[in-house]
Each structure stands twice: as structure tokens, then as C-alpha cells.
Amino acid sequence: MSDKKSLLNNPRIIIFILAVLGALIAIHPGYTPGEGITSHLNFGLDLEGGSWLQIKLEGALAQVDADPGKIVNALVQPAIGAPINITNSNLGVGGSADKSITFTSSAPINASQIEILGLGTVKVDKLNGGTTQVTISSTSEEALIQTYLSKSLDAEVVPMSTQNGVVYEIRTAVSEAELEALMGKVGGSIHKNEDGSSTYKEGVSTETRDLTKSILSDKLNSFGLKDIPVRTVGEDYILIDFAGIDLATAKEIAEKPGKFEIRIQTTGNETQHVLYGDSIVSVGIPGFVDDQWHTPFTLNEEGARALQKVALETGAVDDPESHYLNMYLDDVKIYGAPLSYDAAAKLRDAPIYSWEASTGTDEAAKTEAKTLQIHLRSGALPVNVVLVGSGHVDAGLGAQFKTASVIAGLISLVAVAAVVYFRYRRPEILVPMIGTSISEVIMILGFAALIKWQLDLAAIAGIIASIGTGIDHLIIITDEVLQEGKLPSTKKVFSSRISKAFVIILGAASTVIIAMSPLVVMGFGTLKGFAIVTIIGVFIGVIVARPVYGVVIQELLEAKGEVAKDKGSLDD
């Protein structure tokens, strides 16, 4: 054997000690009179008590068609209070790129009356005999159907292009019969699949479900409520755990929207209120247009006129670069940019209803645009939701679970220690083996505290499973090294045996990780948490703890003189 090194000079030992100390700092254990033992660990509903809510996302998906002229008729006539006559339309799918529709009316019409409907770019001409001609361009049949459904159902409608055509996602509860009747009023219907079944489907798209989840998470965090799990269950349900919060408060928090506000820069760092989030009627999907990422949103009549009024009063229309429009969510600035010169010029003459917030050109700008979409929606979720289930776990019961989990962990550790002792009957093996297991638990808990992971019963089960897996690996190392009951006489042989042990350990660890990976990807709730904690435990053990055990057991057995005599044979 080579000359011994002090354990404290070994890089593996140093890394191990730093990892354990870092974990303890992250956990930050302490004691407070009246509260008892405290830490930075976050406990879930199982261990802390609290409430849970299950909400259903209401919506429908369908392929539909309609007569564009009848849609314009249905939307425009109520707005102007007079009949119209469609004189020209080239809005069929495909065809000319310059799509438009033209109608006339005997009633006086101004552009604002039509622009507020959101049908497209409006041009108004006065003809002889008091007739008004209106041309709506920059539109399409899909856009008109989207607007018609949105206004008829008072809900957001999103057209999505698929291989089979355009599917309209209606973000509110509407039955197939109601939708069929609605489309029948404008000469349309719900499409059929090739097998004759209806394309109508109750529910929402995966993207909408995930967006709703993100908005809920963002909104809950804005209240300072950290690490509240918001989990998706299937396509149409979301489950929220409120650890340590009673049921009434949980419902109030989930239903309360964030405070969204737009303010305009006046002089210096001074700003003036423009509008609140209730003036935003819809938020579009971020897109890449003119080499910029944009998040589109639409204001209602009151909001559009308020923005125009403030822009004129503050001089933003004359010097837009000096008058930033800043957006705030719960008084925290989330976006700021000046008016474009084109928007400033338009605001001189009329309010603007449709806006786009540009964020830049790169991937970071794309991420910012998606985040801004979530913030803009903080006042309202993209779909109607209905509470379909709720429950409460008593804090006393949660405390009992927490105590029981600690006892179960200690019992498993004592049981493992007993088995190891009866197998080897050598304290110099038992102590480092149990010490290694305890250190692994500390590091797992430290990692959980660092990322603010909520520990529930499944996570505790994952930690206990990691203890068992870890002991298996340590036994493999011990048996490989002590093939004759003593350490090999040369460092080369010791290294060879340690290498064999780690080949077996890495194979076993890989098997565990592969077995748990489907639960991480496909599972939800407790199954996913169990899998993640188990994988984290395996990684920490293999990377940090196992190598240290090999070093420690070598030093301890050498110190006791338990080294096999060199017989001159080769050990491969």
C-alpha cells in the first residue's frame, strides 16, 4: 500500500463535507420556543395539513364553417342599428392574399363603430345619395368566425391550424347542440370526420391547459405563497394543494385575480395611471413578426379611449421615446417600452384597440413574450373553470403523519443497522455505513430545501427507498473489498476491487433511474414526487457518498492493521 493520506486532505472527503455542510445550511434546523423545531423544509399537504382544490377547465374544440357575409351582417347591424348590404367578398379559404369584404348602408357610419368589433382594417367612404360604403380588409373567413364565436359566447376563441384544417378552441362551456345552432344562424355548421362522427369535442387543448396551470402558479406566487403545487390531471383538470391554509382561504386565493396596471411615463421617473387589467379583453398567442417577438392584446372601449386620452395629455404622441408604457403586476414592473411612432400617429386621430408588446429578437425575447402573455392574463384565466372538488387535511393529522414518517425512517435505519451488524459484526464497518446513509438523507433534504420542493408522504417513501438502495451499494463495496475478510495488500488490487464494485453499483443505479423515469415523465402527483426523490437520492449517493465510503473504510481498516498478507499472487 502507498503512504497514507489524512482523510481531511482527500478531495473526495472535502467535497463530501462541503456537501453535507451546504445541505445543513439549506435546511437551517433550529428551535423556537412555542413553535418547536423549525427548518427551511417545505412540507406538503400530507405532512402540514391544509386544503386542496380540484378545478375543471371548461371549453370545446370543433371544426366549423360559415358564410362570411352573414357573419358581418350579424355583427355589424346591431352595432350601427341599421341593415347592411354585402356588395363584395373574397374571403374564401385560399385565393387572393388581399382578402376583404365590402358592404353599404344608408345609415351614417364612422370607422370607430366598426373597428371596435375587431373585424380587421376598416375604410369608410361616403357615396352619393347618403350611402356609406365600408371595406374591411386584412381579415379572413377564419378571423370572422373567431370574432363571431367570441362575441356570441362572450369568450375567447382561438383558431388552431391542424393537418385536417382549422380547429376552433372555444374557451367556455358550450354544448354541441348550442354550437350547431349558433353556426346555423350564419349559414354554417360543425364539420364531420371521415367516419361521419362530429369534430366537436368537449375540453381544451394541451397548450391551454398548460397555460392555465402557468397562470395559476404565477398568480399564487404573487401572493407570496411559495411552492404551491399546481398539477394537471388529464386534459381538463387541475389540482392545487394549499399546505397550511384553510379551505375558505384557499378558495379565496384561487379566485382572486392579480392586480394588473398600465402606467405611462410623464417626466423623469414619474408615471401616471392609464388602465387596469379589466380593460384587457383578450390576449393573443406570442408570435414572431417583422423580426420581433410580439405579445398581442386587445383593449375594450373604455381602456382604448383612456390610453388615447393619457397619451395626448402627456405628449406621448409627440415624443413617444420619452414616454414609456410600463406594465405592473401587483405593483411589480414586468414590462416597459415606448410607443411606436406609428401607434403615436394613429392615437392623434382615434383610439387603438389592438396592441402588440414587442420584446426583441432572440430566444430570451421569446421567453419574455410568453411570460408577458401569462402576466397579461393574470386578471383572468384563459378558460372558464369550475370547482369540482375540494377537501381539507387537519393540521393535527398532518403533524401525526410527519411524526410517523420520522419514526418510520428511524426504524428503517435501525433495522438496516441491525442487519449490517449481524452480517459483519464489525463496528469499523457498521459506523461508516450508517453514517454514510444518514449523510445521504441530509443531502437529499438539503437539496429539497434549496429548490423549495414540498415534502409529502411519497417523498418520504422515496427517501426511505434511497436508504435501502444506498445500503445495498455499500454492502457491494464492502464485499468486493473484503473478499478475504481483510483489505488487499496493494493499492492496485484495492483500486481494482473498488472499480468492480462501482461497475455493479452504476449498473444498479442506472436500472433504478430507468425504472423511475417513466413516472417522472408520465406520472403525476405523489407518483411523480416519489420517482424524483428516489432518482435524486441515487444521484447523490453514487456521485458523492459511495466514493467517500470506499475511502473511509480503507483508512479505518488500515488503521486497525486489517490488511491481508502479500502472497505474491496476482488479483485481476
N, C-alpha and C positions, 0 to 999 in steps of 0.2 A: 504494500500500500504506500501511497505517496504521503508526504508530510501532511499532518492535519492542519486545517484552517479553522480559525474561530468561526462559530456559526454566525456571529454578527457581521462578519466580513463577507459572507456568501451573498452574491447578488440576489439569489432566489429568496433567501431569508429576508433580505432588506425589502424586496418587493412585497413579500407576504406581510411583513409587519406594517408597512405603509398602507397596504390594502385594508388590513383589519382596523388600524387607527382611523383611516378615512371613513370606513363603514361606521365606526362608533361615533365619529363626529357628525356624520349624516343622520344617524339615529338620534343622537343627542339625548341619551337617557338622563332622567333626573327625578327629583321628588319634590312635590309641592304640598304643603300642609293643606288638608281639606280635599285635595284632588288625588293624592296618592302618587303613584309612579306616572311620569309623563315622558313623552318622546315625540319625535317628528314623524313617527309612523302614521300612515293613514289607514284607518280600519273601515271596512265596508259595512254594508247593511247587516250582514250576519253577525258581526262582532261588536258593532257600535249601537245597533238599534236605529230606528228611523222609519222612513216611508218609501214606497215605490209606486210609480205610476206607469201604466201602460196606455199608450195612445195609438189610435188608428189613423192612418193618412187617408183622407177621402179624395177620390179622383176617378177618372175614367180615361181610357185610351181607345181611339177609334179612327178609322179612315172614313172621311165623308167627302161629298161634293155638293156644289150649289151653283145657282145661276148668279154670276157677279152683279148683273143689273138689278135683280131682285134684292140682293143684299144692300146695295147702295140705296135702293128705294126704301127698304125697311129702316135704314139708319138715318138717312138724310131727311125724309119727310117729317118725322117727329121733331127734328132739330130746327127746321125752318118754318114749320107749321103750314106747309103748302105742298101740293103734289109736284112731282118732277117727271120729266120725260127723258129717258135714256136715248141719246142720239148716236153714240158711237162707243164701241167697246172692243178692245183687242187683248183681253185678259186671259184667254185660254192658256192652258198649260203648254209651254214651249212657244214657238212662233217668234214674234218680234221681241227684241230686247227692250225696246222703248214702249212698255206697256202702259196703257192709260184707259180711262173711261170718262166719257163726257155726257153731261145732262143739262137740260134747260129747265127754267121755271119762271113763272110770271111774277113770283114774289121777289122782293129785293133781298139779295144775299151778300154778306161780306165774308172775306176769307176766314176770319176768326171762327165763325159759326161752323165751318166745315173742318178747319184744322183741328179743333178740339176733339173731333171724332177719331182722329188718328188714322185716317184712311190713306194718307200719302201727301205728296206735294200738291198744293191747291193753287189754281189760277182762275180768277174770276174776270169775266168780260161782260160788258153791258152791250146788248144788241138792240136793234131798232124795235120800237113798239113796247119798250119797257121790259123786254125779256132778258133774263140773266143766264149766261152760259158759264158752267163750271167744268173745268177739266182737272181730273185727279190723275196725276202721274206718279212715277216711282212707286208703283204698287203692283199687286199680283192677285190672282184668284186665291192663293193660299193666305195672303195677308188679309184679304177681305173676310174670308171665312174665320180666320183667327180673331179679327176685330168683332165680327158679328157674334160669335160664340161668347167672347169675353164680356161684351156689353149685355147680352141677353141673360147670361148666367151670373153676372157680376163676379167674375172670377178670372184668374189668369189662365190663358190658353197658350200652349207652346207647340208649334209645329215641328216635327222631327222627321228628317228625311231617312228613309229606310230603303232596302232593296226592292220592297214591294210598293213603294210610293210614300206619300206624306201621311204620317200618323199624328193626330192632334191629341196632345195630352191636356185634358180638362182638369184643372186643379180645384175641383169641388165635387161634391156628391151629385151625380146625375144618372138617372136610370137609362137603360137602352130605349125604353118607350118615350121618355121625355126628350131624349136627344133626337130620336127619329121624328117626333112631332115638330121639334124646333127646326130641323133641316127641311122638313116638308113645306114650311112656310116660305122658304126662299128657293123652292124648286130643287131641293137636294135630297139626299138620303145617306144612310150608312152603307158602306161598301160590304160586299160579301167576299169571303175567302174562296179559293178554288174548289174546296169541298162543299161550298154552299153555306158554311157557318158564318156568323156575323164577325166582323173585325172588332166589334165592341168588346172591351174588357174592363172590368172594374179594377181599380187600383192605380198606381203611379209607376213611373219609370224608376229604374235603379238610381239614375242620376238625381232625380228629385228626392228620393228617399235619403240619399247621402247628403244632399244639400240641406234638407230639413234637419238632419242629425247635426250637421256642422253649425247651423244657425242656433239650434238649441244649446249646443255646447258653448258657443260664443256668448250667447245671452246669459247662461248660467254663470260663466266665469266672470262676466261683467259685474255680477253682484258680489264678487269676492268669494264665491263658493268653489273651492278648489277640488279638482279631480272628481267631479260628479260623473259617474259612468253613464253615458248615453249610448245604448246599444240597439242595433237594428235586429228585429226578429222577423224573418221572412221579408217580403217586399213591402208590406203595408203596415207594419207595426214597429213602434219604438218603445223601448223600456228604459226608464230612468230611475236610478237609485239615489235617494237623498239620505245618506247616513247622518244620524244625529238630528234629523229635522222631522217635526211632527207632520201629520198628513195635511192639515189645513194650510200650514205654511208652504208645504211642498206644492200644493195646487196653486197657491197664490203666486209663487215664484215662477212656475211653469207658464202661467197665463199672462204674467206681466211683461209687456214689451220693453225693450231698451229705449232710452231717450236719444233719438237721433235729431241732430240740428245742423242746418247750414247757416254759416255766418259769412259776411263779406268784409274784407279788409277796407278800412276807411283811411286813416292816416297813421303812419308808423305801425305799431303793433296793435292798434285799436281795431276792434271789429264790431259789426252791427248785425243783429239778428235778421235773418231772411225768412226761414221757414223751418217747420218741424217735420218729422218723419211721416206724419199722417197726410202730408201733401204729396207724397210719392205714391202713385197709384200702381206702378209696375216697375219691375227691374228685369232687364233682359240678360241674356247669356253673354259673357265676355267674348269678344271677337277681335281678330287682327285685321284692321282696315287702315289703308294708307300708311303702311309700315309702323303702325302704332297699335298697342293693345288698348281696347276701349271697354268700359262697362256702361251699357246704355240704361237709362232710366227715364220714366215719364212722370211729369207733374200734373196735378189736377188744375182746374181753372184758377182756384184761389192761390195755389202755390206759384203758378206761372206768372200771374199778374203781380204777386208780391215780389218775385225776383226781378221782374222788369222795373217795378217802381223803385226798388232799392238801388238797382244798377244805374238808373237815371239820376236819382238823388245824390248818390255818392260820386258820380262822374266816372263810373267804371266803363261806361260806353265810350268815353272819350280817351281814357288811358287804362285799358284793361290790364296791362302788365303790372300796374301798381295796385291793383285791387284783386287780390286772390279770393277765390271762393273756397272756404275751409269747411270741412265736414267733421262733426264731432259725434262720438257715441258715448253717452254717459259722461259728457264733459271732457273726454279724451280725444284729442285731434287724431283723425285717422287718414285724412287726405287733404291736400291743398294744391290748387293750381289756378292760374289766371284765366279769365275769359279769353276765348279765341277772338281774333279781330272780326271774323265772320259773324260769330254769335253777338258780339257787341254791336255790330252794324244792324243786325236784324232786330235787336232789342229796342232800337230807336223808334221803330215803327209798330212793333207788335210783340206780345209775349211769346215765349218759346216753350212748347210743351215737352218736346222730346230732346233729351240731353245725352251726351256721352262724356264720361270722365276718362281721359287718357292717362296711361301710367308709364308708357315707354315702349321699348322695342325688344328687350331681351327676356330671358326666362324669368328673371326676378320680377319684371314688369307683368308678365303673365300671371305669376303667383299673386302679385299685388292686386291685379284686376279681379281675380277670383275671390280674394279676401274682401275687397271692396264690395263685391256683389253680396257677400254674406252680411257685411255691416249695413248696407243699404236696406236689406231685408229685415234688420233687427226689430223693426216695429211690427212686422207681421211675417208669419211663416209662409212659404210658397204655396202650401196647400191647407185646406181646412183640416183640422184634427178634432177627434172626438175621444174623450176619455172612456176607455172600455174596461179598465180595471185599475184597482188601487189596493194598497194594503199597508199595514204598519207592523213593525217588529219592535216590541217593547225594549227599552234601553236595559232594563234589568235582565231580560232574556239574552240580549246581546252580550252583556257582561258575563253571564254564565257560560255562553259559548266561548268567549275569549279565555276564561279561566280553564274551561275544559280542554281547549286547544293547547294551552301551555302545558297542562298536565299530561295530555296525550303525547306531546313532543318529548317531555322529560321521561315518561315511561318508555317510549320507544328508544331513547338514548340509553337509559339504564339497561333495558333488555339487550340492546346490542352490545353494551359494555360487558354484560354477564356472559354472553355467548363468546365474545372475543377472549375474555379471561379464561374461560374453561377450555378454549381451544389451545391457547398458548401458555397460560399460567405464568406470564412474564410481564411485570409492571412496565418494564422499559419498552414494551410493545404496546401495551394497553393505553398508557397515558398519552403518548403522541397520537395514537389512532383516534381516541376520543377527543383529544384537544383539536385535532385537525377537523373533525366533524363539527365541533362547536364553532370553530372559526369560520367554517363554510356557512353555517346558519347566520352568523353575524354579518358576513359579507353579502349574503342574499338579502337580508333585512336592510342593510345599508344601501344596497342598490335600489331596493323598493322605495326607501325614504328619499333617495336622491331624485328619482324620476316621479315621485309622488304617486306611486302605484297603490291602489287600495287593496289591502289585505283582507280576504274573506276566507271562508272555510275551505274553499277549493285551493286557495293559495297556500294555506297552512298544510293541506294534504300534499301539495306539491313540494313543500319544504321537507316534510317527513319522508316523502318518496326519495328526495335528494339525499337525505341522511342514509337511507338504505343503500342507494346506488353508490354513494361515496364509500361506505364501509366495504362493500363488495370489491371496489377498486383497490382499497388499501390492503385488503386481505390478499389480493392478487400480487401486489408489490411485495408483501411480506413473504408469501410462499415462494415466489420466484427467487428472492434474495437469499432466504434461509433454506436452501434445498438440503443442506446437511445440518440444519439447526444452528449454524453459525455463519458469520459473514465470510465470503470468499477471501482468499489471502491476497489477491492482487486487485488493483483498481480497474484493470482492464476487464477482468472477469465480472466484477461488480457492475461495471457500466454495461456489459453485455446482457446481464440478467435484468437490469433495470430497463434496458431497451426492449427486451422481450415482454416484460410486464406492461410497458406503455403501448406496445403494439396491440396487446389484448385489450387494454383499457380504452384506447382510441376506437377500436372496433366496437366495443360495448357501448361507448358514449355515442358513437355515430348511429348505432341502432336505436338508442333511446330518442335521439334528436329526430331521426327519420320517422319514428313511430308517432312522435308528438306533433310533427309539423302539420299534418292534415287538420288536427284540432285547432291549430293557430290560424290556419287559412280558412277553414270551413266552419269551425265551431263558433259558438257564441256564449256569452255569459260565463258561468262557472267552468265549463269545459275548456274554454279558451284560456282563462286565467290559470287553471291547473297546468295546462301544457306550457304556457310561457314561463311560469315559475320553475317548473321541472327542467326546462331547457337552460334557463339562466343558472340554476344550481349545477347542472352538468358542466357548463362552460367554466364557471368559477372554479369548480373542483379540478378539472383537467388542466386548466391554464395556470392556476395559482397554487392550489392546496396540495395536489398529488406530488408534484416535484419536490415540494418542501418536505413532505413526509419521508420521501426517499433519502433526502439529505440528513434529516434529524435522526432517523433510525440507524443510519450508518454511523453517525457520530456517537450516539448513545451506546451502541453495541461495541464499537471500538474502544470506548472509554472503559467498558467492563471487561475488555480483553476477550470478547467472544468472537474470535477470528479463527477460521479453520487453518490448520497447518498445511503448508505447501507440500503437496505430494509429488510435484513435478509433472502432473498430468495437465493436459490441455482441456479447457472448458470452452466450447464453441458458443 
